[in-house]
Amino acid sequence: MPRIDAHHHLWDISRRPQPWMDGSWADPLRRTFTLADLAPHLAEHRIDATVLVQTSSSYEETLELCEEPDPPVALVCGWLDLTAPELDADTLRRTPPRLGALRHQVEGEPDPRWLERPDVLRALGLAGEAGLVYDLLVTPRELPAAIAAARAVPHTRFVLDHAGKPQIAAGEWQPWADPVAELARLPNVSCKLSGLVTQADWEHWRPADVLPYARHVIDVFGPGRILFGSDWPVCTLAADYGRVVELAEEAVADLTAAERDAFFGGNARRLYLRD
């Protein structure tokens, strides 16, 4: 079974600004990250293919990402303006073949119910009809809207990024755990176990801090709808690539060998690559 990293980023800071890097906390990330930087980590941990995820609200960036060498990038999760009135089925049919998913930084929207806007729901429906996955980048604040959106367009396949960003460093369980469980009851939603180390205390986190959140996701979604994602290079704020892989392996240690294979590749292949 091919191993797939279903969530990583690349960016060229000299070509395109990254507005989300909005403070000194991002200084370690404020440089260019390329496939050449990532390649040794993929080789060491036997990762065969990846899903490359956008980081800015720019279709130009999405087009650039779709030009990255293949392999290892099997698919790009990019950005389109879901509120554009001119967005239609023809627009989606003209997107690059490697663009297999869409994402927007919903967590940065002032309106926590942004996903429930009529224009956004229309676009999410069109994306599903075009065979595109939609990645949900939300925090606990936006989880109710994510539930409503996934319920409103059941033909669209959704993936919850970073397990919905639980506030691990603060030790908060609610209002994250119950909404995530409610979202998991919708069969068109899957979840990435990605980005959890950066939700914990970057300097002092321990596996015991993170694993209860990861195991809750596994329990509510089940082994057939969970995906491994490194969130590299953002993860390096708290852990290197190898440590992220080790933590993921610990989280799924109680699953069967077939279920672990699905987590580390099979589920992403079925969901994103439609194999």
N, C-alpha and C positions, 0 to 999 in steps of 0.2 A: 504494500500500500504506500503510494507516494506520501511524503510528509509535506504539509503546507503550512506556511506562516500566513494566516488569513488577515493580518493587520500590521503593516509597517508603513513608514513614510520615507520620502526623499525630498530634499529641497536644495535649491541653489540660491543662497541668500543674496548673491550679487545680481541675479536676474529678476527675482520677485520677492517683495517684502512679505513678511509673515506677521500680520497685525496682532495675532494672538500672543506673540512674544512681547508682552507689555510691561515687563519689569525686570529687575536684576535677577529674579529667580530663573529667568530663561537664558542667562549669560552662557551657560555651558552648551546650549543648543544653537547659539547665534553664530553659526558657521554653516558651510555647505556640507551636506551628507549625500553620498553617491552610492551607486550599486557596488562600486569597488570597495567602499568602506564596509558594506554589509556582507559581501561575499565570503570572507573568512568565517564569519559566524554561521552562515548557512551551511558551509562545508563541514564545520566542526560538529554541528548538530544534525547533520544529514537531512537538511531541509531541501526538498526538490523543487518547490515552486512557491510563489508568494502572491498575495493580493496587495497591491500598492494603493494606498489611500490618500486622497487629497488633504491639503492642510489650509487652503485659502479659498475664498469664495470667488473663484476665477475660472472661467471656462478655458482661458488661454493656458493656465497651469494644467488643467485636465488634458488638453491636447498635447502638451509637452510630456506629461507622464505617460501618455499612450505611445510615445515614441521611444520609451526606454527599451533596452534590448530584451529580447525574449529568447530563451529563458534567462533568469528564473521567473520574471514577472509574467504570470499567467493571465492576470486580469487587473484592470484599474477600477477603483471606486472613485468616481470623480464628482464634479459639481456642475449643476445647471440651475438657473434661476427658476425655481418652482412657482414663483409668483408672476412670471412674465405672461401676459395675456396671449402672446403669440405662440407660446409653447403648445405644440400639438404632436400628433402621432408622426407626421412627416419629419419634424425636427428630430425626434428620437430615432427614427430610421436612418437619419443621416449622420449620426454620431459614429465615432470610430468603432470597429468591431471589438477592440479590446476593452472598450468601456462597457463593463458588465454590471455596474452598480453605481448608485448615486448617494451623496451625503451632503448635508448642510449642518453648519455649526448651530444647531437649534439651541444649545445651552447658552449661546451668546445673544439670543433674541430677547428684547425687553418683555415681550408677551409670552408668558409660560404656556399659553394655549395656541401658539403659532401653528403647530401641526394640525390644528382643527380648522384653520382658515379654509373657506370654500375653495379658493384658488389653489391652495396647497393640496387639499384632498383631491381636487381634480387632477393635478399633476401626478400625485402618487398613484392614482388609478391608471393614468396613461403610462407611467413607468412600468407598472405591473403588466399591462397589456403588451408592452414592448419586450417583456421578458427580463427587465432590469430588476435587480435587488435594490432595496433601500436600506441603508445603514442608519440607525437611530443614534445620533450623538446627543444624549440627554443626561441630565442629572435627576435626582429625586424630584426636583421642582417640576420638571416637564414630563415625568412618567405618566401622570393621568392623561395628558394629551396624547402621548404615544400609544396608550391603551386604546383610546377613542379612535385614533387614526387607523391603527392596525385592524380594529373591529369594523371600521367603515369601508375599508377596501380589502376584503378578505382574499382577493385574487392576487394581491401584491405580496411578495415575500420580503419580510423585514428581518434585520439582524440588529440586535441591541449591542452597541459598542461598549466595551469596558464595563460590562455588567451593569450599566446604568449609573456608574460612578458613585458607589456607596462612600460615605464619609468615614473611611476606615480610621484615619488619624484621630478623629474625634470620638471614635468608638460608637458611632450612631448605627443602630440597626433599623429603626423606623425613622422617617417614612419611606424607607427603601425596600425592605424585605417583602412586605405585603403587596405593594404595587408590582414588584418584579414577579411575584408568584401569580398575580392576576394576569400580567402580560403573558406569562408562560402558558396559561390555559388556552391561548389563541394558537391554533396549529400552524398559522402562517408566520410565526415569529421564532427565530433562533437567537442564540446569545454567544458573544465572544468572551472568553476568559482572557481578557487583555487589559492592560493599563491599571491593574489593581495595585501594583507596587507604588505607583505614583499617587494613589489615593491614600496610602499609608504614610507614616512618618518617614521621610526620605532618608534620614540619617540613622534611625534607630529601629526600623521595622524588623519584625521577626516573622517567620512563617505562621506562628500561632496567631498573629494579628490578622493575617490575610485569609487563611484557609477556611474559617467559618463562612466567610462571604462567598468564596469560590464553591464550597460544598453546598451552600444554599442554592446557588444557581444550578449546580448539577442535579440536585434533588428535584427542583421545580420544572426544569426544562427536560431533564432526562438525558441519557448519554447520546441520543440520536440528534439532539439539537444544540450541542455545544461545540465551539470551535476554539482552537488555539490561535492566539495572536500575540506577537511579541510587543507591539507598540514601539518598536525601535524607530528612531533613536530617542524618543521621548522617555522611554523606560530608563535610560541611562542616568536620569536625574536621581534615581533610587536604586538601580541595579543594572548590572551588565546583562548582555543577551543570555549568557550561560546560566546566570542565576534565575532569570525569568523562566527558562526552560525547566530548570530543576524544580522550581516552585509549581509549575504546571504539572509536571510528572508526579509530584507529591499529592496534588489535589485530586488526580484521577487514579491514584494507586490502587484503590479498592474496586475499580471497574475491571471487567474482563479484558483479555488481550484484544479481542475484536472491538470492544467499545473504546479502548484506548487508541487503537488504530483509527477509528472513526473520528475521535476528538482531534487527533494530530494530522488529519488529512481527509479522511473519507467524507465527513460531513461537509467540509468546505468544498470538496470536489463536486459533491452532489448539488449543493446549494448554489454555488457561484458558477461552476463550470458545466452544470447540468449533465454530468456523467452518470 
